[in-house]
């Protein structure tokens, strides 16, 4: 049964010898406490089936709900969009409820003192699949914490924390949820506004929900204010549905008689059923088709106060880090002596962290630093969470989908710099630098972010003319020749390769990320200087314009029995223009109300750069891992969509892998300029020796852990290059 954690469950969860307990049916917060009013413990159970992880022993899993409230007039909260329109409790506070899960050593004495807060990605748990190897890429299993892989994080004694921060996540599949208030006008009437929603059909269907985009299938749509799509409202507004074949194609309006607000899924006969009116679905009996970009502009109602998600991270972080050992609220289950709190997140979640810092949320209501360290991973943009009718599940301006949504605004860099396009001078750390709440930051990204997500703008001035110095608390690492998330093996063997022109890139990030995690913990806890930043630079000639990349002419081939077309580097990137979302939107804060939708675009554009490559087409600059130093093929941070989808567009978040020919004869027959495997590694021992040398150098640079080098060398000795990604 769900309960508020009291003496018995507390002792079981934390292992603390309690000096005093608060008798409770509901817990009253201490006067100096942050805004977590009570932590409702739902269940405590063995984690990972009771598996033992070395000296850290067994782990336990605590499932809970954090009941929090905010003073909307407090300076730390008053800037949240629409918080003044949220309903308040009897104490004048704005309430929320967040799912929380904690996995920690059952024996508190075996914990290492690190609380690792993973910012979930669209409600899905991360961290385990990034740092632990051998975790199957199955979201259901990951969210259920069924498979710890090799248990790397657990063997270190790290405590993991997940929580809900995104209010529009649909329930299901173990996703972490956040219950938020809905903004209302002062007279109690609904708040309305114009919403633009990009819609993508992965398969032919007559029905989509109103935010059924590439990344938002599990988001709850803002409801339409009226299901009548034909009659103008009092302001003369009529919703519009259009379609285009490519992001840069001209939209074609679809007559309002051809669609309606409703649901009409296919019946047993394969034909659309009768329309059932719905405020969150769209019906088009003729069918939505893959390979098209649909766009719906409609008037929505009842926006959630989404920006509260930043405050949830702040207050839960403070609660679990600061309050357990010394406040009467000793009921929290992750209590550690002098804990170190690190926040990390990948992609969407990495953008959340950057915006969290940018908006000043790493300083709690009492002026204390919340997180000591941060790892924004593969998230180079910002998170447009604090926006009326926010759609935080959208990407940060990928080239073909979600291209014109907030989240790509200046500032791009941690360093304060002038932007000649907007006229502003800003850096992401301006607020935390002013109040002393900046954490130590490891910014980690891949070659894909350089190509498709304009990552270089975080390292150069906005026009791409000069490298920027980094703040003393920041290190940046670009993992060369990797894609956004490593493609799982086996790779698709037939075109279209997951919708792309080439096979996706399986080059792993995990080995590098493990080493960086250990280095960040050491930097925070012992002061040991971390590895220097590793990224392409203008000064070194490794950061260049796309048209300057010297990519080899790789011909069509059938290496390994897989038919591949010739590699086509289109020598372009994802352009970024100055975007204006209207007078109600504050681009300097990535907050406000979007009134110009899509935004007005200036003719001036920013100048993202990409990594130069070697003779094989593999990236120069950044961390070149074992598989780039001793390659069996070309690994890129870009791929093109297959012609059946968005021709000549970047295949969303996918890189490429093009293997080398096995023999010189095969290479010459294909006309491939890259040396074959037999020319590079004339014997098994030659290959193994190359692996050993590269691994030793990576360990010396602290880009690979010694224990991981041993495993990779052993695998190479066992399998030769056949074990390689």
Secondary structure as UniProt FT lines:
FT   STRAND          3..4
FT   HELIX           7..14
FT   TURN            31..32
FT   STRAND          36..46
FT   HELIX           48..50
FT   HELIX           54..56
FT   STRAND          58..71
FT   TURN            72..73
FT   TURN            75..79
FT   TURN            81..82
FT   HELIX           83..85
FT   TURN            90..91
FT   STRAND          93..105
FT   HELIX           108..110
FT   STRAND          114..119
FT   TURN            122..123
FT   HELIX           128..131
FT   TURN            133..134
FT   HELIX           139..143
FT   TURN            144..145
FT   TURN            149..150
FT   HELIX           152..155
FT   TURN            156..157
FT   STRAND          159..163
FT   TURN            167..168
FT   TURN            173..174
FT   STRAND          178..179
FT   STRAND          182..184
FT   TURN            186..187
FT   STRAND          192..199
FT   STRAND          205..209
FT   TURN            210..211
FT   TURN            217..218
FT   TURN            234..235
FT   STRAND          240..244
FT   TURN            247..248
FT   STRAND          252..254
FT   HELIX           256..258
FT   STRAND          260..263
FT   TURN            268..269
FT   STRAND          276..288
FT   TURN            290..291
FT   STRAND          293..301
FT   TURN            306..307
FT   HELIX           308..318
FT   HELIX           319..323
FT   TURN            324..326
FT   TURN            330..331
FT   TURN            333..334
FT   TURN            337..338
FT   STRAND          340..346
FT   HELIX           348..358
FT   TURN            359..362
FT   TURN            365..366
FT   STRAND          373..377
FT   TURN            384..385
FT   TURN            388..389
FT   TURN            392..393
FT   TURN            403..404
FT   STRAND          417..418
FT   TURN            420..422
FT   STRAND          425..426
FT   TURN            428..429
FT   HELIX           430..435
FT   STRAND          440..446
FT   HELIX           447..452
FT   HELIX           455..458
FT   TURN            462..463
FT   TURN            472..473
FT   STRAND          474..479
FT   TURN            480..481
FT   TURN            498..499
FT   HELIX           510..526
FT   TURN            538..541
FT   STRAND          543..544
FT   HELIX           546..548
FT   HELIX           559..561
FT   STRAND          577..580
FT   TURN            583..584
FT   STRAND          585..586
FT   TURN            587..590
FT   STRAND          591..592
FT   STRAND          600..605
FT   STRAND          610..611
FT   TURN            615..616
FT   HELIX           626..629
FT   STRAND          633..636
FT   STRAND          640..641
FT   TURN            643..644
FT   TURN            647..648
FT   TURN            652..653
FT   STRAND          656..659
FT   HELIX           664..670
FT   HELIX           677..680
FT   HELIX           684..700
FT   TURN            701..702
FT   HELIX           706..719
FT   HELIX           720..723
//
